[in-house]
Amino acid sequence: MPHLSSVNVGTPRPAEWAGIGSTAMDKRPVSGPVAVRTRGLDGDQVGDTQHHGGVDQAVYAFAREDLDSWATVLGHEIRDGMFAENLTTVGIDVNEAEVGERWRLGGGDGVLLEVCSVRIPCNDFKNWMGLGGFDNRAWVKRFTQVGRPGPYLRVLVEGEVRAGDELTVEHRPGHGVTVSTMFRALTTEADLLPDLLRVDGLTAQARETAERYVAARA
């Protein structure tokens, strides 16, 4: 059964290597329940509010299986939360989730999340990996080439989550536009951008990018 390996939070801390001089990338697992609200998890904050956060980036998920894959490549164990994810998942391919897919956490009337966007790697991520003792040479390029970024999620129903909570897919739109598809469209394969327009509730920024691409080729 898909479930949460951990729930991870962090607050901004001074960091000379970060673009704005501080970062909240150091997310750590929390024991016990954590409240999930429209703009994110209690105890968690965004450092760079110009490029991150808001309702379309309220929660970030990354699969434990993908962390393990990177650990094999990098030659070092990677702890939950190291990639700045709020939810470390087990048993679900989060990158094959469709944009607009809805996840229920904890069962019943628990938290309901909607897959809505993707994480685009930046130099802060590269610097963070280097600080952690990992080989971060060409990190942004390497992470992008793998094409498994993990999704950002909207919060449709607030509540509480904790490590071990079951994750149930309650709705799958059926349009075939996955997290990986969206990521590739926005990074390395612009010819996929028109596919994003099939997604109801697409983020404004992604829709603008796709529409601009289509208009330029009309």
NORURFEN-V26027 format. One record per run of one state. SS is the DSSP state (H for helix, E for strand, - for the rest). FROM is the first residue (numbers start at 1). LEN is the number of residues. Records with the same first field share a line. If there is no record, write none. Layout:
BEGIN
SS->FROM-LEN  FROM-LEN
END
This chain:
BEGIN
-->1-2  10-3  15-7  24-4  30-4  38-2  42-13  58-1  75-12  91-3  97-1  99-3  106-5  119-4  132-7  147-4  158-1  162-4  172-6  188-2  197-7  217-2
E->3-7  13-2  22-2  28-2  34-4  40-2  59-5  87-4  98-1  102-4  111-8  151-7  159-3  166-6  178-1
H->55-3  64-11  94-3  123-9  139-8  179-9  190-7  204-13
END
